Amino acid sequence: MRSPITSLPAKNGILFGIVLVSALLIPATGAFAGILAPEAGGGTPNAEAIRSLYLLIFGLGCIVFFGVGGLMIWTIVRYRASKGAVAVQVHGNNRLEVGWTVGAALLLVLISVVTFIKLDQIKNPPNSSANGLSTPQNASFSSGPAKPSLPPNGRSLNIDVNGQQYLWRYTYADTDTNNLNNVFSYEQMVVPTNTTVTLSIRAQDVQHSWWIPELGGKFDAVPGYTNYTWFNITEPGVYDGQCAELCGRGHATMIASVKAVSPDEFKLWYASQKASIVAAEKQAATARNALIAKDAAALKNAPSADAPAAAPAPAAAVDGKKIFVAGVPATGALACGSCHALADAGTTAAVGPNLDTTLKGQSAAMIKASTLYPNKLISKGFAANIMPANYGSSLTKAQLDALVKYLNDAVNGK
C-alpha cells in the first residue's frame, strides 16, 4: 500500500477549510434572500420570522451537506491506494458513530425548539405601534367556528379579502352593522404603516390563493370557508403579488397589491372613500323620495268615490325611469341607480359600470340581454355575481320593456 499523500498539517488545513466555508454560508444566505429564501421587504414581523427560520434551517442544512460531503472527499483523497492494493479491514469506531448520532439528534432538537418559538411570532399578531393608526376594538368580519388571531389588546384594522374571477375586493370593517356602506376597493388594498392589519380571506366563486410575497405566506381563499392572516408593515411602499391558485382563464391577470401609507394619509383616503359612498346614497334617496312624492301627489288629485264615474281611462304607461331609480320593492327588483351611474337619472354610484359609457351605441336588444343575463356580459374591471340576475322574474314584461326603453332613450337618444 502506498503511503498517504498528505501530511498531518494538510489534513488539519482541509478540515478547517470545510468548517470555515460551511460556517460562512449562514450569513451569506442573507445576501440572496430574494432567491434562496422568502421575501420580507415590508418589515412585517411574521414575514421576518418566516425568513429567519428558513435561513437558519437552510444554513444548518448547508453545514451538514458540505461538512459530510467534504469529509467524504477528503477521506477518498487522503486514503486512496495503488491499484491492486488490499484494503485494510476497519471494524468501525464506536465514539464516532455515537457522536454523529447524538449530533444529528441535537440538531433536530435545535430546529424544533427554534421553530416552535418562531411559530408564535408568525401566528400571533402584536399590538399596533404607538405611531400606528388607532383602531376600534372588535370591528371585524369574523364569523363561524374559526376565529382569527388578534393582538393582545384586541384592536386591529380588519379587512375582508374576497377573491372573485378575476380580481380581489377589499372591504374595510367599521363599527356599524350595515355592511352596505363599508369602504371598499378593488385590486389595491390601502393600509396604514405600523398598524396591525388582520385579513379575513374567502372566495366568492372558485378557489383562489392570496399571496403578497413580502408580507408572509400564501393563504387559500375557499368558497364557504374563511382563512385568516395578518401583517404589520413598517416601511411605506407598494407590495405586489397575485392569485397563486389556478382559478380559470383569467388567473394570470388576477393581480394583488398592498399600498402602505402613513396613518394620516390613510385617514384622508378612507374619509374620501366614505364621503363618496355617503353622497351616492343621499342622491339615490333623494331620487327615490322625489318619485314617492310624485306618486303621493297623483294619488291626492285622484277623483273621490263620490264623484261621477268617468269613462275608463287607458292603462297608464309604465315609468321606466322610476323603476331604474327606485326599483320594484314589492317584487324584489332592486333599484339600478343604487349601483350604476346614469346622467339622465342623476345617479352617480360606482358599484357597477357607468351606463352612459357602457351602453352607448348598444341596441335595445343588447341592453335587455345584459339586464336579464348580467353574468354573461360583464364589463372589464367588474366581477361576476354582483348584479342580481332576477330581473326576468321580478319585473313584468311591461316593466322590463319600459326599463329597457328608458335606458336606450337616456343613453342613445329618442
C-alpha positions, 0 to 999 in steps of 0.5 A: 500500500502506498503511503498517504499523500498528505501530511498531518498539517494538510489534513488539519488545513482541509478540515478547517477549510470545510468548517470555515466555508460551511460556517460562512454560508449562514450569513451569506444566505442573507445576501440572496434572500430574494432567491434562496429564501422568502421575501420580507421587504415590508418589515412585517414581523411574521414575514421576518420570522418566516425568513429567519427560520428558513435561513437558519434551517437552510444554513444548518442544512448547508453545514451538514451537506458540505461538512459530510460531503467534504469529509467524504472527499477528503477521506477518498483523497487522503486514503486512496491506494495503488491499484491492486492494493488490499484494503485494510479491514476497519471494524468501525469506531464506536465514539464516532458513530455515537457522536454523529448520532447524538449530533444529528439528534441535537440538531433536530432538537435545535430546529424544533425548539427554534421553530416552535418559538418562531411559530408564535411570532408568525401566528400571533399578531402584536399590538399596533405601534404607538405611531400606528393608526388607532383602531376600534376594538372588535370591528371585524368580519369574523364569523363561524367556528374559526376565529382569527388571531388578534393582538393582545389588546384586541384592536386591529384594522380588519379587512375582508379579502374576497377573491372573485374571477378575476380580481380581489375586493377589499372591504374595510370593517367599521363599527356599524352593522350595515355592511352596505356602506363599508369602504371598499376597493378593488385590486389595491388594498390601502393600509396604514404603516405600523398598524396591525392589519388582520385579513379575513380571506374567502372566495366568492366563486372558485378557489383562489390563493392570496399571496403578497410575497413580502408580507408572509405566506400564501393563504387559500381563499375557499368558497364557504370557508374563511382563512385568516392572516395578518401583517404589520408593515413598517416601511411605506411602499407598494407590495405586489403579488397575485392569485397563486391558485389556478382559478380559470382563464383569467388567473394570470391577470388576477393581480394583488397589491398592498399600498402602505401609507402613513396613518394620516394619509390613510385617514384622508383616503378612507374619509374620501372613500366614505364621503363618496359612498355617503353622497351616492346614497343621499342622491339615490334617496333623494331620487327615490323620495322625489318619485314617492312624492310624485306618486303621493301627489297623483294619488291626492288629485285622484277623483273621490268615490263620490264623484261621477264615474268617468269613462275608463281611462287607458292603462297608464304607461309604465315609468321606466325611469322610476323603476331604474331609480327606485326599483320594484320593492314589492317584487324584489327588483332592486333599484339600478341607480343604487349601483350604476351611474346614469346622467339622465337619472342623476345617479352617480354610484360606482358599484357597477359600470357607468351606463352612459359609457357602457351602453352607448351605441348598444341596441335595445336588444343588447341592453335587455340581454345584459339586464336579464343575463348580467353574468354573461356580459360583464364589463372589464374591471367588474366581477361576476355575481354582483348584479342580481340576475332576477330581473326576468322574474321580478319585473313584468314584461311591461316593466322590463320593456319600459326599463329597457326603453328608458335606458336606450332613450337616456343613453342613445337618444329618442 
